C-alpha cells in the first residue's frame, strides 16, 4: 500500500511539474521542484542522529554514551549528591495507553494464577550536574530523580521501537536527536547501578538472566545490575537515595555476598540508548572466593529467581575482552567490564589488547 501511495505521489508531482513548466516556464518550474523537495524533507519522519560519542571497544561500537567517567577516576561518597523531587511525571497520552495495557495484562495474569510482574517503585532521572572539586578537581555529580515504577519501565523502555498510533515509534517521536545532556524523565525510568564484582581469588562474576526475568531474559550480564529503590536505599540523612546502599543491597540479593561500602568504587555514568536506561557504573571486591559464592548460592539467596546461573572468568585483560567480544550482552555490561579492567590495570594496556583482539 505504501508503495502504491509513493507511485501515485510521484506521478502527481511529474504531471504538476509538466503543467507548471508549460504555463509558467522553466524558472518557476525549478522553484516548484525546490518547493517539493523542501516539503518532502519537512514531512519525513525524524531520524535519530547517531552521536559520535557512542562508546567503542576496539572496532566495536556500543549503544552506550558516557556522560562522565573514564574508568580511571572515581567518585568519593561525599561527591555523589542525590535528590528526589516528589512530583509525578505526566506521561503523554499515547504513552499512558501503553502503560495501562501492561497494567491490565499483568493483572490478568495475576487473576489467572500465572506468574506476573509486580509493580515496584523506581526512580526516573530528571536532571544531573557534572562538577569537579575546587582543590583536586575530583569527580563530583548531582542527580535529581522523580518517582516512577516498573510498569512504566516495562511499557516504555522495553518497547522503544513499538509503533504508536501516529505511525512513529516511541524512539522516533521522543528520543530523535536527543543529546542526552537533558534526560527525558518520562522515559529515563529505572535508574540503577551496574557493578562488576571481583572475587578474592581474582575472578569476575557474570550472571545469566533467567527466562522468567522481565528484562533481557537468558542474556549474559555483569555481577550486579540493580535499580535504585526510593525507600530501601535512602540515605541516613536527607531524602535522596544512597547509591552505595543500592550496590550493597544488589550484591546481597543477587549474589549472596555482603560487600563493605569502602570496597565499592563508582567510575562514572551514562545511558544505554538501546533501552534509554541510565546506570551508574562501578567495581567492587568481595572477600569470598568463587567456590564459596557458588556454595552460598546453592543454599538459597533472595534474588536467585532472577538469575539462571552465575559464571566466573579470570579477571585478566584478555579473558575479559574475549568475553566482551564473543558473548551476547547489552552495552552497559560491556562498558562496565571494560572500565573495570582500566581501573585495575591501565587504560593503555587494555586499549592495546582490545585493538589487537577486536580486528
C-alpha positions as CSV (number, residue, x, y, z in Angstrom):
1,X,0.0,0.0,0.0
2,X,2.8,2.4,0.9
3,X,4.5,1.7,-2.5
4,X,1.3,2.5,-4.3
5,X,0.9,5.8,-2.5
6,X,4.5,6.7,-3.3
7,X,4.0,5.9,-7.0
8,X,0.8,8.0,-7.1
9,X,2.6,10.8,-5.4
10,X,5.5,10.7,-7.9
11,X,3.0,10.7,-10.9
12,X,1.2,13.7,-9.5
13,X,4.4,15.5,-9.0
14,X,5.5,14.8,-12.5
15,X,2.2,15.9,-14.0
16,X,2.2,19.1,-12.0
17,X,5.8,19.7,-13.0
18,X,4.9,19.5,-16.7
19,X,1.9,21.7,-16.4
20,X,3.8,24.4,-14.4
21,X,6.7,24.1,-16.8
22,X,4.4,24.8,-19.8
23,X,2.4,27.5,-18.2
24,X,5.0,29.4,-16.2
25,X,8.3,28.5,-17.8
26,X,11.5,26.9,-16.6
27,X,12.5,29.3,-13.7
28,X,9.2,28.7,-11.9
29,X,9.4,25.0,-12.7
30,X,12.8,24.9,-11.0
31,X,11.3,26.8,-8.0
32,X,8.5,24.3,-7.8
33,X,11.0,21.4,-7.8
34,X,12.8,23.0,-4.8
35,X,9.5,23.5,-3.0
36,X,8.5,19.8,-3.5
37,X,11.9,18.7,-2.1
38,X,11.5,21.1,0.9
39,X,8.1,19.6,1.7
40,X,9.4,16.1,1.4
41,X,12.1,16.9,4.0
42,X,9.6,18.7,6.2
43,X,7.2,15.8,6.2
44,X,9.8,13.0,6.5
45,X,9.9,11.0,9.8
46,X,12.6,12.3,12.1
47,X,15.7,10.1,12.3
48,X,17.8,9.5,15.3
49,X,21.1,11.3,14.9
50,X,24.0,9.0,15.6
51,X,26.1,10.6,18.4
52,X,29.8,10.3,17.6
53,X,30.4,9.7,21.3
54,X,29.0,6.2,21.4
55,X,31.4,4.0,23.5
56,X,33.8,1.9,21.4
57,X,35.9,-1.1,22.4
58,X,38.5,-1.8,19.7
59,X,36.5,-1.5,16.5
60,X,33.1,-2.4,18.1
61,X,30.7,0.4,18.7
62,X,28.2,0.0,21.5
63,X,24.9,1.8,22.2
64,X,26.2,3.4,25.4
65,X,27.0,7.1,25.7
66,X,29.3,8.1,28.6
67,X,28.2,11.3,30.4
68,X,31.1,11.3,33.0
69,X,34.0,9.0,33.9
70,X,36.8,7.1,32.1
71,X,37.4,4.1,34.3
72,X,40.4,5.7,36.0
73,X,38.9,8.3,38.3
74,X,36.3,7.6,40.9
75,X,33.6,9.4,42.8
76,X,34.2,9.5,46.6
77,X,30.9,9.0,48.6
78,X,30.8,12.7,49.6
79,X,30.9,13.7,45.9
80,X,27.7,11.9,44.9
81,X,24.7,14.0,45.8
82,X,21.2,12.8,45.2
83,X,17.8,14.4,45.4
84,X,14.2,13.3,44.9
85,X,11.6,15.7,43.7
86,X,8.3,14.1,44.6
87,X,6.2,15.4,41.8
88,X,4.7,12.9,39.3
89,X,5.8,12.9,35.7
90,X,2.8,13.4,33.4
91,X,3.1,10.8,30.6
92,X,1.9,11.9,27.1
93,X,-1.5,10.3,26.3
94,X,-0.1,7.8,23.8
95,X,2.4,6.5,26.4
96,X,-0.3,6.4,29.1
97,X,-2.2,3.9,26.9
98,X,0.9,1.6,26.7
99,X,1.4,1.7,30.4
100,X,-2.3,0.9,31.0
101,X,-2.0,-2.1,28.7
102,X,0.9,-3.5,30.7
103,X,-1.0,-3.0,33.9
104,X,-4.1,-4.8,32.6
105,X,-2.0,-7.6,31.2
106,X,-0.2,-8.2,34.4
107,X,-3.4,-8.0,36.5
108,X,-5.0,-10.6,34.2
109,X,-2.1,-13.0,34.7
110,X,-2.4,-12.5,38.5
111,X,-6.2,-13.3,38.3
112,X,-5.5,-16.5,36.3
113,X,-2.9,-17.6,38.9
114,X,0.0,-17.2,36.5
115,X,3.4,-15.7,37.1
116,X,3.2,-11.9,36.8
117,X,5.4,-8.9,37.3
118,X,4.6,-6.8,40.3
119,X,4.7,-3.0,40.1
120,X,7.6,-1.9,42.3
121,X,8.7,1.7,42.8
122,X,11.5,3.0,40.7
123,X,13.2,6.4,40.1
124,X,13.5,8.3,36.9
125,X,16.3,10.7,36.1
126,X,15.1,14.3,35.9
127,X,18.5,16.0,35.5
128,X,22.1,15.8,36.5
129,X,25.0,18.2,37.0
130,X,28.6,17.2,36.4
131,X,31.1,19.0,38.7
132,X,34.7,18.9,39.9
133,X,36.0,19.8,43.3
134,X,37.9,23.0,43.7
135,X,41.3,21.8,45.1
136,X,42.0,18.4,43.4
137,X,39.4,18.5,40.6
138,X,37.9,15.2,41.8
139,X,34.8,13.9,40.1
140,X,31.5,15.2,41.6
141,X,27.9,14.7,40.4
142,X,24.4,15.8,41.5
143,X,21.5,13.6,40.4
144,X,17.9,14.7,40.6
145,X,15.2,12.0,40.5
146,X,11.5,11.8,40.2
147,X,9.2,8.8,41.2
148,X,8.5,6.1,38.6
149,X,7.5,2.4,38.6
150,X,8.2,-0.9,37.0
151,X,5.1,-0.9,34.8
152,X,6.2,2.4,33.2
153,X,9.7,1.0,32.6
154,X,8.3,-2.2,31.1
155,X,5.8,-0.5,28.9
156,X,8.2,2.2,27.6
157,X,11.8,1.3,27.9
158,X,11.4,-2.3,26.8
159,X,9.3,-1.1,23.8
160,X,11.1,1.9,22.4
161,X,10.7,0.6,18.8
162,X,7.0,-0.1,19.2
163,X,4.9,1.9,16.7
164,X,2.4,4.4,18.2
165,X,-0.9,5.3,16.6
166,X,0.8,8.3,15.0
167,X,3.0,6.0,12.9
168,X,6.1,6.9,14.8
169,X,7.9,4.6,17.3
170,X,8.5,5.8,20.8
171,X,12.1,6.2,19.9
172,X,11.4,8.3,16.8
173,X,8.9,10.5,18.5
174,X,10.5,11.2,21.8
175,X,14.2,10.4,21.5
176,X,15.2,11.5,18.0
177,X,18.1,13.9,18.2
178,X,18.3,13.8,22.0
179,X,21.8,14.7,23.0
180,X,21.5,13.0,26.5
181,X,22.6,16.3,28.2
182,X,19.0,16.8,29.3
183,X,17.3,13.5,30.3
184,X,13.6,12.9,29.3
185,X,12.1,12.0,32.7
186,X,9.1,10.2,31.1
187,X,11.5,7.7,29.6
188,X,14.5,7.8,31.9
189,X,12.9,5.1,34.1
190,X,14.7,2.6,36.3
191,X,17.9,4.4,37.0
192,X,20.3,1.9,38.7
193,X,23.8,0.8,39.4
194,X,25.9,-1.6,37.3
195,X,28.6,-3.2,39.4
196,X,31.4,-5.6,38.4
197,X,32.3,-7.8,41.4
198,X,35.7,-9.4,41.7
199,X,36.3,-12.4,44.0
200,X,39.2,-12.7,46.3
201,X,40.8,-15.3,44.0
202,X,40.6,-12.8,41.1
203,X,37.6,-14.0,39.1
204,X,34.9,-11.6,37.7
205,X,31.4,-12.7,38.4
206,X,29.0,-12.9,35.5
207,X,25.3,-13.8,35.7
208,X,22.9,-15.3,33.2
209,X,19.4,-13.9,33.5
210,X,16.5,-16.4,33.9
211,X,13.9,-17.0,31.2
212,X,11.3,-15.5,33.6
213,X,13.2,-12.3,34.0
214,X,11.2,-9.4,32.7
215,X,14.3,-7.6,31.3
216,X,16.7,-9.2,28.8
217,X,15.8,-12.9,29.6
218,X,18.5,-15.5,29.0
219,X,21.1,-12.9,28.5
220,X,24.6,-12.8,30.0
221,X,25.2,-9.8,32.3
222,X,27.6,-8.4,34.8
223,X,27.6,-9.2,38.5
224,X,25.0,-6.8,39.8
225,X,22.5,-4.6,37.9
226,X,20.1,-3.1,40.5
227,X,17.5,-0.4,40.2
228,X,17.6,2.3,42.8
229,X,14.8,1.7,45.3
230,X,13.3,5.0,46.6
231,X,12.8,3.7,50.2
232,X,15.1,0.8,50.7
233,X,18.2,2.7,49.6
234,X,17.5,6.0,51.3
235,X,20.4,7.9,52.9
236,X,20.6,8.0,56.7
237,X,20.1,11.8,56.5
238,X,18.1,13.5,53.7
239,X,15.6,12.4,51.2
240,X,17.7,11.1,48.3
241,X,18.9,7.6,47.8
242,X,22.4,6.4,48.7
243,X,23.9,4.6,45.6
244,X,26.3,2.7,47.8
245,X,23.3,1.2,49.6
246,X,21.9,0.2,46.2
247,X,25.1,-1.6,45.4
248,X,25.4,-3.4,48.7
249,X,21.7,-4.5,48.6
250,X,22.0,-5.7,45.0
251,X,25.1,-7.8,45.7
252,X,23.5,-9.4,48.7
253,X,20.2,-10.2,46.9
254,X,21.7,-11.4,43.6
255,X,25.0,-12.9,44.7
256,X,24.5,-13.7,48.4
257,X,27.6,-11.7,49.4
258,X,28.0,-8.7,51.7
259,X,30.4,-6.1,50.3
260,X,31.7,-3.4,52.5
261,X,30.9,0.1,51.3
262,X,34.5,1.1,51.2
263,X,35.1,-1.8,48.7
264,X,32.8,-0.2,46.1
265,X,34.2,2.3,43.6
266,X,31.9,4.3,41.3
267,X,33.7,5.0,38.0
268,X,31.1,7.1,36.0
269,X,27.7,7.0,34.5
270,X,25.9,7.2,31.2
271,X,22.9,5.9,29.2
272,X,22.4,2.8,27.1
273,X,20.3,4.1,24.2
274,X,19.1,0.7,23.2
275,X,16.8,0.9,26.3
276,X,17.3,4.6,27.2
277,X,18.4,3.2,30.6
278,X,20.7,5.2,32.8
279,X,23.2,3.5,35.1
280,X,26.0,4.5,37.5
281,X,28.8,2.1,36.8
282,X,31.2,0.7,39.4
283,X,33.6,-2.0,40.5
284,X,33.7,-3.9,43.9
285,X,35.8,-6.5,45.5
286,X,34.3,-9.2,47.8
287,X,36.1,-11.3,50.4
288,X,34.7,-14.6,49.1
289,X,36.3,-16.9,46.6
290,X,34.4,-18.1,43.6
291,X,33.7,-21.6,45.1
292,X,32.4,-20.0,48.3
293,X,29.9,-17.9,46.3
294,X,28.7,-21.0,44.4
295,X,28.1,-22.8,47.7
296,X,26.3,-19.8,49.2
297,X,24.0,-19.7,46.1
298,X,23.2,-23.4,46.5
299,X,21.8,-22.7,50.0
300,X,19.5,-20.0,48.6
301,X,19.7,-16.3,48.1
302,X,16.9,-13.7,47.8
303,X,17.2,-12.9,44.1
304,X,18.1,-16.3,42.8
305,X,14.9,-16.5,40.7
306,X,16.2,-13.6,38.5
307,X,19.4,-15.5,37.6
308,X,19.6,-18.8,35.7
309,X,23.2,-19.2,36.8
310,X,26.4,-17.4,37.7
311,X,29.7,-17.8,36.0
312,X,33.3,-16.9,36.7
313,X,36.0,-15.9,34.3
314,X,39.6,-14.9,35.2
315,X,39.9,-11.2,35.8
316,X,42.6,-10.8,33.2
317,X,42.6,-8.4,30.3
318,X,42.5,-10.9,27.5
319,X,39.9,-13.2,29.2
320,X,37.5,-10.3,29.9
321,X,37.9,-8.7,26.4
322,X,37.3,-12.1,24.8
323,X,34.1,-12.4,26.7
324,X,33.0,-8.9,25.7
325,X,33.7,-9.7,22.1
326,X,32.1,-13.2,21.9
327,X,29.2,-13.2,24.3
328,X,25.8,-11.6,23.8
329,X,25.3,-8.9,26.4
330,X,23.9,-5.4,26.5
331,X,26.2,-2.5,26.0
332,X,26.1,-1.4,29.7
333,X,27.7,-4.7,30.7
334,X,30.4,-4.3,28.1
335,X,31.3,-0.8,29.3
336,X,31.3,-1.9,33.0
337,X,33.7,-4.8,32.2
338,X,35.9,-2.5,30.2
339,X,36.1,0.2,32.8
340,X,36.8,-2.4,35.5
341,X,39.8,-3.6,33.5
342,X,41.0,0.0,33.1
343,X,40.6,0.7,36.8
344,X,42.6,-2.4,37.8
345,X,45.2,-2.4,35.1
346,X,46.0,0.5,32.8
347,X,44.0,2.2,30.0
348,X,46.8,1.9,27.6
349,X,47.3,-1.8,28.2
350,X,43.5,-2.5,27.9
351,X,43.2,-0.5,24.7
352,X,46.2,-2.1,23.1
353,X,44.9,-5.6,23.7
354,X,41.4,-4.5,22.6
355,X,42.7,-3.2,19.3
356,X,44.5,-6.5,18.7
357,X,41.6,-8.7,19.7
358,X,38.8,-6.8,18.0
359,X,40.1,-6.9,14.5
